[in-house]
């Protein structure tokens, strides 16, 4: 380690360039990890907020929540610790009186029973207490300037809803969620003012301490799915996770190869010096350890600098950017960069082992 550090201090410019490359690659990998995690969370935030074990849908819905239609009376036939009805509808809203198409906002409407466990936590304002009142995700305030008491016009209908409060971490398939009572949801979804008993809900969410196999649904046309399987079936979710995962994996391998190649070239340039060291009796193993230690120092400094730059960037990004730091993922990718860089340096160690002191001195 002493020899490795002394050489880094002596050739500052050369090694600063290597550290700079590691920093940039580490920053790119960490930033993409944050974007990938943030985007995946925006698909599933509202579902994670349920803290549920499974979800009951119609068998023919192919785990598509919008295609499932269940009679509300089926809720009583499910033998579980807790159950909750939910209706889902996609819509476009804009502040009432606004004719500008730029202020149209894609939202997901969740119809829930406020007495059941799907009721969101309120961080500002209050829970809806009447028809046509909604609780909105806080990003509508942060990104669109929506305030409590604002009236939102629904696209394609003469209906409006009033924002009574805000909750956090409530996005479904990227769109912010509006929570309303089931009556309001059904009036909006079916564009009708008929009573609540006349229309179905999309699903029944289940919390239960038993295994899924022991859950009794009471209807052959319904099927219960583990909540994680349901999340995986969300349109676009798996494709997005796999795409970013492969991209990040390739970047880690490429970064390791780049660092390994730089160390290898530096080792070749020092062949004569290493030959002199061998002739003086310094063992090959000591020199090899110094090469690995040098690679380790360069990788750690570059990766940690990239890690810090990523955290700093995340603090200044606007709310509209789907970015979230998952420190477990960041630590894992940082460790992977360091480990792969060390593996790449093994080629340099092989070069050191093959150096003939007499040939190197000549």
C-alpha positions in Angstrom: 0.0 0.0 0.0 2.9 2.3 0.8 4.5 1.9 -2.6 1.1 2.3 -4.4 0.3 5.5 -2.5 3.8 7.0 -3.0 3.5 6.5 -6.8 0.0 8.1 -6.9 1.4 11.1 -5.1 4.4 11.3 -7.4 2.4 11.1 -10.7 -0.6 13.2 -9.6 -1.8 14.2 -13.1 -1.6 10.7 -14.6 -3.6 9.1 -11.8 -6.0 12.1 -11.5 -7.1 11.3 -15.1 -7.8 7.7 -14.1 -9.7 8.7 -11.0 -11.7 11.2 -13.1 -12.7 8.5 -15.5 -13.8 6.2 -12.6 -15.6 9.1 -11.0 -17.6 9.9 -14.2 -18.5 6.2 -14.8 -19.4 5.8 -11.2 -21.6 8.9 -11.3 -23.3 7.7 -14.5 -24.0 4.3 -13.0 -25.2 5.7 -9.7 -27.4 8.3 -11.4 -29.0 5.7 -13.7 -29.6 3.5 -10.7 -31.5 6.4 -9.0 -33.5 7.0 -12.1 -34.3 3.3 -12.6 -35.4 3.0 -9.0 -37.3 6.2 -9.0 -39.2 5.3 -12.2 -40.0 1.8 -10.9 -41.3 3.2 -7.7 -43.6 5.6 -9.5 -45.3 2.5 -11.1 -45.9 0.9 -7.7 -45.9 3.6 -5.0 -49.6 3.6 -4.4 -49.7 -0.2 -4.3 -46.9 -0.4 -1.8 -48.9 2.1 0.3 -51.6 -0.5 0.7 -49.3 -2.8 2.7 -51.4 -5.7 1.4 -50.6 -9.4 0.9 -52.8 -10.2 -2.1 -55.4 -8.8 -4.5 -58.5 -10.5 -5.8 -59.3 -10.0 -9.5 -61.5 -11.8 -12.0 -59.9 -14.8 -13.5 -60.2 -13.5 -17.1 -58.6 -10.1 -16.3 -55.1 -11.4 -16.9 -54.1 -9.5 -13.7 -55.1 -6.2 -15.4 -56.8 -4.1 -12.8 -58.8 -2.0 -15.2 -60.2 -5.1 -16.9 -61.4 -6.7 -13.7 -65.0 -6.1 -12.5 -66.2 -7.5 -9.2 -69.6 -7.2 -7.6 -69.0 -5.4 -4.2 -71.1 -8.1 -2.5 -68.2 -10.6 -3.1 -66.2 -8.9 -0.4 -68.2 -10.7 2.3 -67.4 -14.1 0.8 -63.6 -13.7 1.2 -62.3 -15.2 4.4 -59.4 -13.0 5.3 -58.3 -10.8 8.3 -59.0 -7.6 6.4 -60.4 -6.8 3.0 -60.9 -3.5 1.1 -62.7 -2.6 -2.1 -61.0 -0.5 -4.7 -62.1 1.0 -8.0 -59.5 2.4 -10.5 -60.1 4.8 -13.4 -57.6 6.7 -15.5 -58.6 10.3 -16.3 -57.3 13.7 -17.3 -58.0 16.7 -15.1 -57.2 20.4 -15.3 -58.0 23.4 -13.0 -61.5 24.6 -13.5 -61.7 27.5 -15.9 -58.5 26.7 -17.6 -58.6 26.2 -21.3 -54.9 25.7 -21.8 -54.1 22.1 -23.0 -50.7 22.4 -21.3 -52.3 22.2 -17.9 -54.0 18.8 -18.6 -52.8 16.3 -15.9 -53.0 12.5 -16.3 -54.2 11.0 -13.0 -55.4 7.7 -11.6 -58.6 7.8 -9.6 -58.8 5.4 -6.7 -62.3 4.8 -5.3 -62.1 3.5 -1.7 -64.2 3.1 1.4 -62.7 5.5 4.0 -63.5 3.1 6.8 -61.2 0.4 5.2 -57.4 0.1 5.3 -56.7 1.6 1.9 -57.4 5.1 3.4 -54.3 7.2 2.7 -52.4 9.1 5.3 -53.0 12.9 5.2 -50.0 15.2 5.2 -51.9 18.4 4.4 -55.6 19.3 4.6 -58.2 16.6 5.5 -59.7 13.4 4.1 -62.6 13.7 1.7 -65.9 13.8 3.6 -68.4 14.2 0.8 -69.0 13.2 -2.8 -66.8 14.9 -5.4 -64.0 15.5 -2.9 -60.6 14.0 -3.5 -57.3 13.6 -1.7 -54.4 14.1 -4.1 -50.8 13.0 -4.3 -48.5 15.8 -3.1 -46.7 16.0 -6.4 -49.8 17.7 -7.9 -49.0 20.6 -5.6 -45.2 20.5 -6.1 -45.3 20.1 -9.9 -48.7 21.6 -11.0 -49.4 24.2 -8.3 -52.7 22.6 -7.2 -53.8 23.8 -3.8 -56.4 22.6 -1.2 -59.8 23.9 -2.3 -58.9 23.9 -6.0 -61.6 22.5 -8.3 -60.5 20.1 -11.0 -62.4 19.6 -14.3 -62.6 16.0 -15.5 -61.9 15.4 -19.2 -64.9 14.3 -21.3 -67.4 15.0 -18.5 -69.2 17.9 -16.9 -68.1 16.7 -13.5 -65.6 18.4 -11.2 -63.9 17.3 -8.0 -62.5 19.5 -5.2 -59.1 18.8 -3.6 -59.6 18.4 0.2 -56.2 17.2 1.1 -52.8 15.8 0.1 -51.0 12.5 0.7 -47.5 11.4 -0.2 -46.1 8.4 -2.1 -49.2 7.9 -4.1 -48.5 7.3 -7.8 -49.8 4.4 -9.9 -48.3 3.6 -13.3 -46.4 6.9 -13.1 -49.6 9.0 -12.8 -50.4 10.8 -9.5 -53.4 9.3 -7.6 -56.7 11.0 -6.6 -58.5 9.2 -3.8 -62.3 9.5 -3.6 -65.1 7.6 -2.0 -66.5 4.7 -4.0 -69.7 6.6 -4.9 -67.7 9.4 -6.5 -65.5 6.9 -8.3 -68.5 5.0 -9.8 -70.2 8.2 -10.9 -67.0 9.2 -12.7 -66.0 5.8 -14.1 -69.5 5.0 -15.4 -70.6 8.6 -16.0 -73.8 8.0 -14.1 -75.6 9.2 -11.0 -77.2 5.9 -10.0 -76.7 4.4 -6.6 -73.6 2.6 -5.4 -75.1 -0.9 -5.5 -75.6 -0.8 -9.3 -71.9 -0.8 -10.3 -68.9 -3.1 -9.6 -65.4 -2.3 -8.3 -62.2 -3.4 -9.9 -60.7 -5.5 -7.1 -60.7 -6.5 -3.5 -57.4 -6.0 -1.7 -56.5 -8.5 1.1 -54.5 -8.4 4.2 -54.2 -11.8 5.7 -51.7 -13.6 8.0 -52.4 -17.0 6.3 -50.8 -18.2 3.2 -52.4 -17.5 -0.2 -53.3 -21.2 -0.7 -55.5 -21.1 2.4 -57.4 -18.0 1.3 -61.0 -18.9 0.6 -62.5 -16.6 -2.1 -65.9 -18.2 -2.4 -66.2 -17.7 -6.2 -64.6 -19.7 -9.0 -64.6 -16.7 -11.3 -62.3 -14.8 -9.0 -58.6 -15.4 -8.3 -56.2 -14.1 -5.6 -52.7 -13.0 -6.7 -49.7 -12.2 -4.5 -49.2 -8.5 -4.4 -45.7 -8.8 -5.9 -46.9 -10.8 -8.8 -49.6 -8.2 -9.4 -46.9 -5.4 -9.4 -44.8 -7.4 -11.9 -47.7 -7.6 -14.2 -48.2 -3.8 -14.4 -47.9 -2.8 -18.1 -44.3 -1.7 -18.8 -43.0 -2.3 -15.2 -40.9 -5.4 -15.9 -39.6 -4.1 -19.3 -38.4 -0.9 -17.6 -36.7 -2.7 -14.7 -34.9 -5.2 -17.1 -33.8 -2.5 -19.5 -32.2 -0.3 -16.8 -30.8 -3.4 -15.0 -29.0 -4.6 -18.2 -27.8 -1.0 -18.9 -26.4 -0.6 -15.4 -24.8 -4.1 -15.5 -23.0 -3.4 -18.8 -21.8 0.0 -17.5 -20.2 -1.7 -14.4 -18.4 -4.2 -16.6 -17.2 -1.5 -19.1 -16.0 0.6 -16.2 -14.0 -2.3 -14.8 -12.4 -3.0 -18.2 -11.5 0.7 -18.6 -9.8 0.8 -15.2 -8.1 -2.6 -15.9 -6.8 -1.4 -19.3 -5.4 1.8 -17.8 -3.6 -0.1 -15.0 -2.3 -2.6 -17.5 -0.9 0.2 -19.7 0.7 1.9 -16.7 2.3 -1.4 -15.7 3.8 -1.9 -19.2 5.2 1.6 -19.0 6.9 0.8 -15.7 8.4 -2.5 -16.9 12.0 -1.3 -16.6 11.4 0.2 -13.1 9.7 -3.0 -11.9 12.6 -5.0 -13.4 15.1 -3.0 -11.3 12.9 -3.5 -8.2 13.0 -7.3 -8.9 16.8 -7.2 -9.4 17.1 -5.5 -6.0 15.4 -8.4 -4.4 11.8 -7.1 -4.1 9.5 -10.0 -4.5 7.0 -10.4 -7.3 4.2 -10.9 -4.7 5.0 -7.5 -3.1 5.0 -5.7 -6.4 1.7 -7.5 -7.4 0.1 -6.5 -4.1 1.2 -2.9 -4.8 -0.5 -3.0 -8.2 -3.7 -4.3 -6.7 -3.5 -1.8 -3.9 -3.1 1.0 -6.3 -6.1 -0.1 -8.3 -8.1 -0.4 -5.1 -7.2 3.2 -4.1 -8.0 4.6 -7.5 -11.3 2.8 -7.7 -12.4 3.7 -4.1 -11.5 7.4 -4.5 -13.3 7.6 -7.9 -16.3 5.6 -6.9 -16.8 7.5 -3.6 -16.5 10.8 -5.4 -19.1 9.6 -7.9 -21.3 8.4 -5.0 -21.1 11.8 -3.3 -21.8 13.7 -6.6 -24.9 11.5 -7.1 -26.3 12.3 -3.7 -25.7 16.0 -4.3 -27.4 15.9 -7.7 -30.4 14.1 -6.3 -30.9 16.9 -3.7 -31.2 19.5 -6.4 -33.3 17.7 -9.0 -36.9 19.1 -9.6 -39.8 17.0 -8.3 -40.8 16.2 -11.9 -37.8 14.0 -12.4 -38.6 10.4 -11.3 -35.4 10.1 -9.2 -35.0 8.3 -5.8 -31.8 7.2 -4.1 -31.9 3.6 -2.9 -28.7 3.4 -0.8 -28.7 -0.4 -0.8 -28.5 -0.3 -4.6 -26.0 2.5 -4.6 -23.7 0.6 -2.2 -24.1 -2.6 -4.3 -23.2 -0.9 -7.6 -20.3 0.9 -6.0 -18.9 -2.3 -4.5 -19.4 -4.0 -7.9 -17.4 -1.3 -9.6 -14.5 -1.7 -7.1 -14.5 -5.5 -7.3 -14.6 -5.6 -11.1 -11.8 -3.0 -11.3 -9.7 -5.3 -9.1 -10.5 -8.3 -11.3 -9.4 -6.2 -14.3 -6.1 -5.4 -12.5 -5.3 -9.1 -12.3 -4.0 -8.9 -15.9 -1.4 -6.4 -14.7 -0.4 -8.8 -12.0 0.3 -11.4 -14.6 2.5 -9.0 -16.5 4.5 -8.2 -13.3 5.0 -11.9 -12.7 6.5 -12.4 -16.3 9.0 -9.5 -16.1 12.6 -10.7 -16.4 14.8 -8.3 -14.4 17.8 -8.7 -16.8 15.7 -7.9 -19.9 13.9 -5.0 -18.2 17.3 -3.4 -17.2 18.6 -3.7 -20.7 
